[in-house]
Amino acid sequence: MSTTTHPTWPRQLRLPGQVAAPDGPIDMRMMYVMHHAFRRDLDLFSAAVRNTPAAERATWALLGERWELFAEALHEHHTIEDAGVWPALESRGTPEEVATLHAMEAEHGEIDPLLEGCATGFRRLTQHADEDARAALVVRVCAARESLRRHLAHEETEAIAIIQRLLTQEEWTSIEEEHAPDLTLAQAARLVPWAAYGVPREALERVFREAGGGGFRVIWRLTRRRFARRHARTFRFA
């Protein structure tokens, strides 16, 4: 956890792999949980595509399904930022801050085609034991991993500092409510155990406690063991 510099500001969450957690009035815990999940999955995918034999088509099918979940979550995450967060900041920021916000959006645009290239590779290996496709996917996943890691570090060090300086917690909540879609129960059952996996228990308890309502905790308790079993099968060669 970071050390707060204002008595009314929340303690910011610090998770493995995270580069920074700028202090300010907004509790960015869910942002950092998502960033942790993105980093975790890309690290695992990088190892899995190197080590999973091309003939293991059942494992490639599981990897492809997991990639779809990862990519959907990342796309939604970026869409909320592009449609809601960056526009809310542009009219308030300095020219240097606006340049950072434009860079965030441009980086999203660079990442998207990398993700689709990886998806194509996973689909190919689900259908055929293609060693050339596996070798190409190693390169694509590595490129996606490095691009996203740079982007997340840039966001955590610079963009989130701008958010903390220019927005209030109430404004942040309003942006989330307007631009984040309401999850169905089926969607929550997929996303909650995925996002929570590997988050240190103390941090996870804080996230559940401060999320309110207890719904996410209940979903996690009902889905975590099944998710863990599928996770182990998916990344058995990672």
Secondary structure, 3 states (H helix, E strand, C coil): CCCCCCCCCCCCCCCCCCCCCCCCCCCCHHHHHHHHHHHHHHHHHHHHHHHCCCCCHHHHHHHHHHHHHHHHHHHHHHHHHHHHHHHHHHCCCCHHHHHHHHHHHHHHHHHHHHHHHHHHHHHHHHHCCCHHHHHHHHHHHHHHHHHHHHHHHHHHHHHHHHHHHHCCHHHHHHHHHHHCCCCCHHHHHHHHHHHHCCCCHHHHHHHHHHHCCCHHHHHHHHHHHHHHHHHHHHCCCC
